[in-house]
Amino acid sequence: MTEMMKAVEISKPGGPEVLVPCERPRPTAGQGEVVIKVAWAGVNRPDALQRAGNYAPPPTASDLPGLEASGEIAEVGPGVTEWKVGDKVCALLPGGGYAEYVMTPAAHCLPVPEGMGMKEAACLPETYFTVWTNVFMRGGLQAGERFLVHGGSSGIGTTAIQLANHFGARVFATAGSDEKCKVCTDLGAERAINYKSEDFVEVLKAEGGANLILDMVGGDYIPRNVNALANDGRLVQIAFLSGPKVELNFAQVMARRLTITGSTLRPQSDLAKARIAEELRTHVWPLLDAGTVAPVMDSEFDLENAAEAHARIESPGHVGKIVLKVG
């Protein structure tokens, strides 16, 4: 391995154009860590938030964007026994994915599913960790429950629809066009709601209310989500594309025994992420191995064209996951 590597850095806070190619020292593996020679890196909205100056990386993380990648183990640190050099993996990253090499805790790596290419595998960690922890671990989704996911054609949405459908929930999704709604129903949603022409609150109330809602919109969706919940329903918030502040009457939260919760993935401890990885290995990776669920792909860009990838993820047209070709 060379001492230096190609990467893309955030030159200053701003739009996609602030992403510029650079050279950086190659990371090394410490206790319990591995270095991955990156083949493909996933592009996610938190990357765009970090680029805009609205999502600072943890103090110990790389300042380079990129929270998931696939590739081969290039170096194992002290104490790592589960992986060896040459193993093909995909991994959740603390940052640094937009580069030829990246360091991450060994416990945050998972094997590339059987029959899946590296490009598709790069799309799994950030999305599947997020959906599994929020919909199933935190949200407690059960078979037969009514589940609503907003942004159904996004990477998170397409993953949540497939997993919730597989585990026996009745799945509802919102999307911004009839074409995107069809993507949702093709993936297993019982009903897809075009939010430009329909009111998801009315649709869910007619079904008895949602038992669980996964939302990344926030803003005025928050009180509408509360109205759309069934008694004893749960709202899980994972982002605020329309803002985090809103006026909400909490009387119905008490009267109807509602639960409002949420989480972000990146600030959680290494141990918490390792526990999510183990749950995924047990409950979800067999489904990926069998082809029962799979990532929905939107587009790919070369690493040096990361700015174009960010423009794409911030456009209303994309469906599913966007990746960068690195190796």
WOVEN-V52695 format. One record per residue. N is the residue number from 1. RES is the residue in one small letter. SS is DSSP state (H for helix, E for strand, - for the rest). PHI is phi as a letter, one per 30 degrees, with the letter a starting at -180 (none if undefined). OMEGA is omega in radians with two decimals (* if undefined). Layout:
BEGIN
n:N res:RES ss:SS phi:PHI omega:OMEGA
n:N res:RES ss:SS phi:PHI omega:OMEGA
END
This chain:
BEGIN
n:1 res:m ss:- phi:none omega:3.10
n:2 res:t ss:- phi:d omega:3.12
n:3 res:e ss:- phi:d omega:-3.13
n:4 res:m ss:E phi:c omega:-3.13
n:5 res:m ss:E phi:b omega:3.02
n:6 res:k ss:E phi:d omega:3.12
n:7 res:a ss:E phi:a omega:3.00
n:8 res:v ss:E phi:b omega:-3.09
n:9 res:e ss:E phi:c omega:3.07
n:10 res:i ss:E phi:c omega:-3.03
n:11 res:s ss:- phi:d omega:3.08
n:12 res:k ss:- phi:a omega:3.10
n:13 res:p ss:- phi:d omega:3.13
n:14 res:g ss:- phi:l omega:-3.12
n:15 res:g ss:- phi:d omega:-3.10
n:16 res:p ss:H phi:e omega:-3.07
n:17 res:e ss:H phi:d omega:-3.14
n:18 res:v ss:H phi:d omega:3.04
n:19 res:l ss:E phi:d omega:-3.05
n:20 res:v ss:E phi:b omega:3.06
n:21 res:p ss:E phi:d omega:3.14
n:22 res:c ss:E phi:a omega:2.97
n:23 res:e ss:E phi:c omega:3.14
n:24 res:r ss:E phi:b omega:3.00
n:25 res:p ss:E phi:d omega:3.09
n:26 res:r ss:- phi:d omega:3.13
n:27 res:p ss:- phi:d omega:3.07
n:28 res:t ss:- phi:b omega:-3.05
n:29 res:a ss:- phi:c omega:3.04
n:30 res:g ss:- phi:c omega:-3.13
n:31 res:q ss:- phi:e omega:3.08
n:32 res:g ss:- phi:i omega:-3.08
n:33 res:e ss:E phi:c omega:3.01
n:34 res:v ss:E phi:b omega:2.96
n:35 res:v ss:E phi:c omega:-3.13
n:36 res:i ss:E phi:c omega:2.94
n:37 res:k ss:E phi:d omega:-2.94
n:38 res:v ss:E phi:d omega:2.99
n:39 res:a ss:E phi:c omega:3.13
n:40 res:w ss:E phi:b omega:3.08
n:41 res:a ss:E phi:b omega:3.07
n:42 res:g ss:E phi:d omega:3.08
n:43 res:v ss:E phi:c omega:-3.06
n:44 res:n ss:- phi:b omega:-3.13
n:45 res:r ss:H phi:e omega:3.07
n:46 res:p ss:H phi:e omega:3.07
n:47 res:d ss:H phi:d omega:-3.14
n:48 res:a ss:H phi:d omega:3.08
n:49 res:l ss:H phi:d omega:3.10
n:50 res:q ss:H phi:d omega:3.13
n:51 res:r ss:H phi:e omega:-3.12
n:52 res:a ss:- phi:d omega:3.14
n:53 res:g ss:- phi:i omega:-3.07
n:54 res:n ss:- phi:c omega:-3.07
n:55 res:y ss:- phi:a omega:-3.07
n:56 res:a ss:- phi:d omega:3.07
n:57 res:p ss:- phi:d omega:3.05
n:58 res:p ss:- phi:e omega:-3.04
n:59 res:p ss:- phi:e omega:-3.08
n:60 res:t ss:- phi:c omega:-3.06
n:61 res:a ss:- phi:c omega:3.01
n:62 res:s ss:- phi:e omega:3.06
n:63 res:d ss:- phi:d omega:3.07
n:64 res:l ss:- phi:d omega:3.09
n:65 res:p ss:- phi:d omega:3.07
n:66 res:g ss:- phi:j omega:-3.03
n:67 res:l ss:- phi:c omega:3.10
n:68 res:e ss:E phi:a omega:-3.14
n:69 res:a ss:E phi:a omega:2.97
n:70 res:s ss:E phi:b omega:3.12
n:71 res:g ss:E phi:l omega:3.14
n:72 res:e ss:E phi:c omega:3.04
n:73 res:i ss:E phi:d omega:-3.14
n:74 res:a ss:E phi:c omega:-3.12
n:75 res:e ss:E phi:a omega:3.05
n:76 res:v ss:E phi:c omega:-3.14
n:77 res:g ss:- phi:d omega:3.11
n:78 res:p ss:- phi:e omega:3.08
n:79 res:g ss:- phi:i omega:-3.14
n:80 res:v ss:- phi:d omega:-3.14
n:81 res:t ss:- phi:c omega:-3.03
n:82 res:e ss:- phi:d omega:-3.13
n:83 res:w ss:- phi:b omega:3.07
n:84 res:k ss:- phi:b omega:3.12
n:85 res:v ss:- phi:e omega:-3.14
n:86 res:g ss:- phi:j omega:3.11
n:87 res:d ss:- phi:d omega:3.10
n:88 res:k ss:E phi:c omega:-3.04
n:89 res:v ss:E phi:b omega:2.80
n:90 res:c ss:E phi:b omega:-2.96
n:91 res:a ss:E phi:b omega:2.91
n:92 res:l ss:E phi:d omega:-3.03
n:93 res:l ss:- phi:c omega:3.01
n:94 res:p ss:- phi:d omega:-3.07
n:95 res:g ss:- phi:k omega:3.02
n:96 res:g ss:- phi:j omega:-3.06
n:97 res:g ss:- phi:d omega:-3.13
n:98 res:y ss:- phi:d omega:-3.06
n:99 res:a ss:E phi:a omega:3.14
n:100 res:e ss:- phi:d omega:3.12
n:101 res:y ss:E phi:b omega:3.12
n:102 res:v ss:E phi:b omega:3.11
n:103 res:m ss:E phi:c omega:3.06
n:104 res:t ss:E phi:a omega:3.03
n:105 res:p ss:E phi:e omega:-3.11
n:106 res:a ss:H phi:e omega:-3.10
n:107 res:a ss:H phi:d omega:3.12
n:108 res:h ss:H phi:c omega:3.09
n:109 res:c ss:E phi:c omega:3.05
n:110 res:l ss:E phi:b omega:-3.12
n:111 res:p ss:E phi:d omega:3.01
n:112 res:v ss:- phi:d omega:-3.10
n:113 res:p ss:- phi:e omega:-3.11
n:114 res:e ss:- phi:e omega:3.09
n:115 res:g ss:- phi:i omega:-3.11
n:116 res:m ss:- phi:c omega:3.10
n:117 res:g ss:- phi:d omega:3.13
n:118 res:m ss:H phi:d omega:-3.13
n:119 res:k ss:H phi:d omega:3.14
n:120 res:e ss:H phi:d omega:-3.11
n:121 res:a ss:H phi:d omega:3.12
n:122 res:a ss:- phi:d omega:-3.11
n:123 res:c ss:- phi:d omega:-2.96
n:124 res:l ss:- phi:d omega:-2.86
n:125 res:p ss:H phi:e omega:-3.06
n:126 res:e ss:H phi:e omega:-3.07
n:127 res:t ss:H phi:d omega:-3.09
n:128 res:y ss:H phi:d omega:3.02
n:129 res:f ss:H phi:e omega:-3.09
n:130 res:t ss:H phi:d omega:-3.10
n:131 res:v ss:H phi:d omega:-3.07
n:132 res:w ss:H phi:d omega:-3.09
n:133 res:t ss:H phi:d omega:-3.05
n:134 res:n ss:H phi:d omega:-3.11
n:135 res:v ss:H phi:d omega:-3.01
n:136 res:f ss:H phi:c omega:-3.12
n:137 res:m ss:H phi:d omega:-3.11
n:138 res:r ss:H phi:d omega:-3.08
n:139 res:g ss:- phi:d omega:3.06
n:140 res:g ss:- phi:i omega:-3.10
n:141 res:l ss:- phi:d omega:-3.13
n:142 res:q ss:- phi:c omega:3.07
n:143 res:a ss:- phi:e omega:3.12
n:144 res:g ss:- phi:i omega:3.13
n:145 res:e ss:- phi:d omega:3.09
n:146 res:r ss:E phi:c omega:-3.05
n:147 res:f ss:E phi:c omega:3.09
n:148 res:l ss:E phi:c omega:3.03
n:149 res:v ss:E phi:c omega:3.05
n:150 res:h ss:- phi:d omega:-3.10
n:151 res:g ss:- phi:i omega:-3.00
n:152 res:g ss:- phi:d omega:-3.12
n:153 res:s ss:- phi:c omega:3.10
n:154 res:s ss:E phi:d omega:3.07
n:155 res:g ss:H phi:e omega:3.09
n:156 res:i ss:H phi:d omega:-3.08
n:157 res:g ss:H phi:d omega:-3.12
n:158 res:t ss:H phi:d omega:3.09
n:159 res:t ss:H phi:d omega:-3.11
n:160 res:a ss:H phi:d omega:3.13
n:161 res:i ss:H phi:e omega:-3.09
n:162 res:q ss:H phi:d omega:-3.08
n:163 res:l ss:H phi:d omega:-3.14
n:164 res:a ss:H phi:d omega:3.10
n:165 res:n ss:H phi:d omega:-3.13
n:166 res:h ss:H phi:d omega:-3.09
n:167 res:f ss:- phi:d omega:2.89
n:168 res:g ss:- phi:j omega:3.10
n:169 res:a ss:- phi:d omega:2.95
n:170 res:r ss:E phi:d omega:-2.94
n:171 res:v ss:E phi:c omega:3.04
n:172 res:f ss:E phi:b omega:-3.10
n:173 res:a ss:E phi:b omega:2.99
n:174 res:t ss:E phi:c omega:3.07
n:175 res:a ss:E phi:a omega:-2.96
n:176 res:g ss:- phi:c omega:3.09
n:177 res:s ss:- phi:a omega:3.10
n:178 res:d ss:H phi:d omega:3.12
n:179 res:e ss:H phi:d omega:3.11
n:180 res:k ss:H phi:d omega:3.08
n:181 res:c ss:H phi:d omega:3.12
n:182 res:k ss:H phi:d omega:3.05
n:183 res:v ss:H phi:e omega:-3.11
n:184 res:c ss:H phi:d omega:-3.12
n:185 res:t ss:H phi:d omega:3.09
n:186 res:d ss:H phi:d omega:-3.14
n:187 res:l ss:H phi:d omega:3.09
n:188 res:g ss:- phi:k omega:3.07
n:189 res:a ss:- phi:d omega:3.07
n:190 res:e ss:- phi:d omega:-3.09
n:191 res:r ss:E phi:b omega:3.04
n:192 res:a ss:E phi:c omega:-2.99
n:193 res:i ss:E phi:c omega:3.05
n:194 res:n ss:E phi:d omega:-3.01
n:195 res:y ss:- phi:d omega:3.10
n:196 res:k ss:- phi:d omega:-3.08
n:197 res:s ss:- phi:b omega:-3.12
n:198 res:e ss:- phi:b omega:3.10
n:199 res:d ss:- phi:c omega:-3.10
n:200 res:f ss:H phi:d omega:3.12
n:201 res:v ss:H phi:d omega:-3.14
n:202 res:e ss:H phi:d omega:-3.13
n:203 res:v ss:H phi:d omega:-3.10
n:204 res:l ss:H phi:d omega:3.10
n:205 res:k ss:H phi:d omega:3.12
n:206 res:a ss:H phi:d omega:3.12
n:207 res:e ss:- phi:c omega:-3.10
n:208 res:g ss:- phi:j omega:3.14
n:209 res:g ss:- phi:j omega:3.11
n:210 res:a ss:E phi:d omega:3.01
n:211 res:n ss:E phi:d omega:-3.14
n:212 res:l ss:E phi:b omega:3.06
n:213 res:i ss:E phi:b omega:3.01
n:214 res:l ss:E phi:c omega:-3.02
n:215 res:d ss:E phi:b omega:3.01
n:216 res:m ss:- phi:b omega:-3.09
n:217 res:v ss:- phi:d omega:-3.11
n:218 res:g ss:- phi:i omega:-3.13
n:219 res:g ss:- phi:h omega:-3.08
n:220 res:d ss:- phi:d omega:3.03
n:221 res:y ss:H phi:d omega:-3.04
n:222 res:i ss:H phi:d omega:3.08
n:223 res:p ss:H phi:d omega:3.09
n:224 res:r ss:H phi:d omega:3.06
n:225 res:n ss:H phi:d omega:3.13
n:226 res:v ss:H phi:e omega:3.11
n:227 res:n ss:H phi:d omega:-3.09
n:228 res:a ss:H phi:d omega:-3.11
n:229 res:l ss:E phi:d omega:2.93
n:230 res:a ss:E phi:d omega:3.00
n:231 res:n ss:E phi:e omega:-3.08
n:232 res:d ss:E phi:i omega:-3.14
n:233 res:g ss:E phi:d omega:-3.10
n:234 res:r ss:E phi:b omega:3.03
n:235 res:l ss:E phi:c omega:3.10
n:236 res:v ss:E phi:c omega:-3.09
n:237 res:q ss:E phi:c omega:-3.12
n:238 res:i ss:- phi:b omega:3.09
n:239 res:a ss:- phi:a omega:-3.10
n:240 res:f ss:- phi:b omega:-3.12
n:241 res:l ss:- phi:d omega:3.11
n:242 res:s ss:- phi:c omega:3.06
n:243 res:g ss:- phi:j omega:-3.06
n:244 res:p ss:- phi:c omega:-3.02
n:245 res:k ss:- phi:c omega:-3.12
n:246 res:v ss:- phi:a omega:3.03
n:247 res:e ss:- phi:d omega:-3.07
n:248 res:l ss:- phi:b omega:3.05
n:249 res:n ss:- phi:d omega:-3.07
n:250 res:f ss:- phi:d omega:-3.13
n:251 res:a ss:H phi:e omega:-3.12
n:252 res:q ss:H phi:d omega:3.04
n:253 res:v ss:H phi:d omega:3.10
n:254 res:m ss:H phi:d omega:-3.03
n:255 res:a ss:H phi:d omega:-3.07
n:256 res:r ss:- phi:c omega:3.04
n:257 res:r ss:- phi:h omega:-3.11
n:258 res:l ss:- phi:d omega:3.07
n:259 res:t ss:E phi:c omega:3.05
n:260 res:i ss:E phi:c omega:-3.10
n:261 res:t ss:E phi:b omega:3.14
n:262 res:g ss:E phi:l omega:3.11
n:263 res:s ss:- phi:a omega:2.88
n:264 res:t ss:- phi:c omega:-3.02
n:265 res:l ss:- phi:d omega:-2.95
n:266 res:r ss:- phi:e omega:-3.09
n:267 res:p ss:- phi:d omega:-3.10
n:268 res:q ss:- phi:d omega:-3.07
n:269 res:s ss:- phi:d omega:3.07
n:270 res:d ss:H phi:e omega:-3.13
n:271 res:l ss:H phi:d omega:3.12
n:272 res:a ss:H phi:d omega:3.12
n:273 res:k ss:H phi:d omega:3.09
n:274 res:a ss:H phi:d omega:3.11
n:275 res:r ss:H phi:d omega:3.07
n:276 res:i ss:H phi:d omega:3.13
n:277 res:a ss:H phi:e omega:3.13
n:278 res:e ss:H phi:d omega:3.08
n:279 res:e ss:H phi:d omega:3.11
n:280 res:l ss:H phi:d omega:3.14
n:281 res:r ss:H phi:e omega:-3.10
n:282 res:t ss:H phi:d omega:-2.93
n:283 res:h ss:H phi:c omega:-2.98
n:284 res:v ss:- phi:c omega:-3.09
n:285 res:w ss:H phi:e omega:3.03
n:286 res:p ss:H phi:d omega:3.10
n:287 res:l ss:H phi:d omega:3.09
n:288 res:l ss:H phi:d omega:3.09
n:289 res:d ss:H phi:e omega:-3.09
n:290 res:a ss:H phi:d omega:-3.09
n:291 res:g ss:- phi:i omega:3.13
n:292 res:t ss:- phi:d omega:3.01
n:293 res:v ss:- phi:b omega:-3.11
n:294 res:a ss:- phi:a omega:3.10
n:295 res:p ss:- phi:d omega:3.03
n:296 res:v ss:- phi:c omega:-3.02
n:297 res:m ss:E phi:c omega:3.08
n:298 res:d ss:E phi:c omega:-3.02
n:299 res:s ss:E phi:a omega:3.12
n:300 res:e ss:E phi:b omega:3.14
n:301 res:f ss:E phi:b omega:3.00
n:302 res:d ss:E phi:d omega:-3.10
n:303 res:l ss:H phi:e omega:-3.09
n:304 res:e ss:H phi:d omega:3.10
n:305 res:n ss:H phi:c omega:-3.13
n:306 res:a ss:H phi:e omega:3.13
n:307 res:a ss:H phi:d omega:3.10
n:308 res:e ss:H phi:d omega:3.10
n:309 res:a ss:H phi:d omega:3.12
n:310 res:h ss:H phi:d omega:3.07
n:311 res:a ss:H phi:d omega:3.13
n:312 res:r ss:H phi:d omega:-3.08
n:313 res:i ss:H phi:d omega:3.11
n:314 res:e ss:- phi:c omega:3.08
n:315 res:s ss:- phi:d omega:3.14
n:316 res:p ss:- phi:d omega:-2.98
n:317 res:g ss:- phi:d omega:-2.97
n:318 res:h ss:- phi:d omega:3.11
n:319 res:v ss:- phi:b omega:3.14
n:320 res:g ss:E phi:i omega:-2.90
n:321 res:k ss:E phi:c omega:3.10
n:322 res:i ss:E phi:c omega:-3.08
n:323 res:v ss:E phi:b omega:3.05
n:324 res:l ss:E phi:c omega:3.06
n:325 res:k ss:E phi:d omega:-3.06
n:326 res:v ss:- phi:c omega:-3.08
n:327 res:g ss:- phi:c omega:*
END
